[in-house]
Amino acid sequence: MSSSSSNAGPRAEANVSSNARALRKLRGVLNLQDFEHRARRHLPRPLFEYVAGTVEDGRAGRDNQQALLEYGLLPRILTDVSGRSQKVELFGRTYDSPFGIAPMGLAALTAYRGDIVLARAARAANIPAVLSGTSVIPLESVMDEVPGTWFQAYLPGDSERIAALLDRVARTGCDTLVVTVDIPVNANRENNIRAGFSTPLKPSLRLAWDGLTRPSWLLGTFLRTLARHGMPHFENSFATRGAPILSATVLRDFSARDHLNWRHFAEIRRQWRGNLVIKGILHPADARLAREHGADAVIVSNHGGRQLDGAISPLRSLQAVVAAVPDLPVLVDSGFRRGSDVMVALAMGARMVFVGRPFNYAAAIAGEAGVAHAINLLREEIDRNMGMLGINRCDELTPACLVPRTVS
Ligand SMILES: Cc1cc2nc3c(=O)[nH]c(=O)nc-3n(C[C@H](O)[C@H](O)[C@H](O)COP(=O)(O)O)c2cc1C
């Protein structure tokens, strides 16, 4: 018997038992919101607050929920919905659902190998996933393991450093670059300060206690990462490796993000040959400028309520953005949790919706099986809702499917 076949038994058994463990953790998780309660119990408080939190008074975050309540769906009946398909086409590729996984920094700190876990689950379900520029796994490793993953960059207003990073990204074979533009200055995340979260994390008794009281995260994510991959660093902010994630002294380099402007974007367009997406637009005029400067798609977003407090929900400007750039795919994120939420956005003209936090929690709680479960839940909700709305395809969703409602 070859050594590989003699190992297959124990390895297969280990996989079965880890799947069984994951399934146990997912029991009772019936929708995307359910992941949050589990994650609160699983993650150390500073990390949970970092993911869950918004900014200042949480107005932008609340408006993401409020705006969704202001639209109802108007079903048609007896239309024969037996041919339902939620596939959508984007950049010449057909995805199996009209949603994807938004970029989230430090995903490998909340879940073991989080960025890879998210990307693998997305690939298995044939939906897009975006690797954050604030990630701690080198983008080369992620792109090697999961080709087709998109990459998101936070760029400084510095042509040389932009060019060097884009060179690096292009060398990985990545075909879709997302440039996030709604973070010219650091947001006022008071909740992070209160919860003891900072980047880099500063070692302290409180942090140690927060970790010790979450042993499954401590052993299964943090210590496992340290043992197998060493101290995580910010790997993908620039062309070269950045600071370690746990450090008493090092400051993250945010330099010159406030210098970034359309001239840089034009340079990016000249250099980047793949699909170019601009993330963090709310104003229709900016969508028009994005198109004029060569963007291939825009993501209408208020960053999940994490940047400008008081910023409107992207849903409030979505239709105006679609009207401003009718020939460009318009994508959207911030606060979408239900299949019906996704459908409201599609009815307003979005091609695809991105979802953040719930996928992060799902990876933290149950790894790839957790993310697959989250994707399936949302996919099934969309499928059911298509049936009940009387449609077979996403492009049948139009403003005629929506009725504004007055919410007191
Ligand atoms: C923990 C966390 C980290 C994030 N990091 C990034 C990032 O590195 N780059 C980025 O463009 N957006 C980042 N975002 C914003 C998301 O891409 C997305 O816009 C937002 O989460 C969508 O809102 P939702 O979480 O309510 O679905 C982050 C969001 C969260 C929750």
The ligand as a Gaussian input file, in Angstrom:
#p B3LYP/6-31G(d) Opt

LIG

0 1
 C      -14.093000      44.304000       9.587000
 C      -14.214000      45.099000       8.333000
 C      -13.072000      45.437000       7.640000
 C      -13.185000      46.152000       6.442000
 N      -12.053000      46.401000       5.728000
 C      -12.167000      46.966000       4.498000
 C      -11.025000      47.093000       3.679000
 O       -9.936000      46.695000       4.042000
 N      -11.196000      47.675000       2.466000
 C      -12.420000      48.117000       2.018000
 O      -12.523000      48.628000       0.902000
 N      -13.519000      47.991000       2.782000
 C      -13.417000      47.412000       4.004000
 N      -14.532000      47.238000       4.763000
 C      -15.842000      47.650000       4.225000
 C      -16.467000      46.507000       3.441000
 O      -15.759000      46.222000       2.273000
 C      -17.921000      46.825000       3.029000
 O      -17.945000      48.068000       2.395000
 C      -18.868000      46.838000       4.226000
 O      -18.483000      45.915000       5.204000
 C      -20.260000      46.485000       3.734000
 O      -21.170000      46.585000       4.765000
 P      -21.750000      45.329000       5.591000
 O      -20.636000      44.827000       6.457000
 O      -22.831000      45.981000       6.373000
 O      -22.234000      44.305000       4.615000
 C      -14.449000      46.552000       5.970000
 C      -15.598000      46.217000       6.692000
 C      -15.488000      45.492000       7.854000
 C      -16.740000      45.111000       8.579000

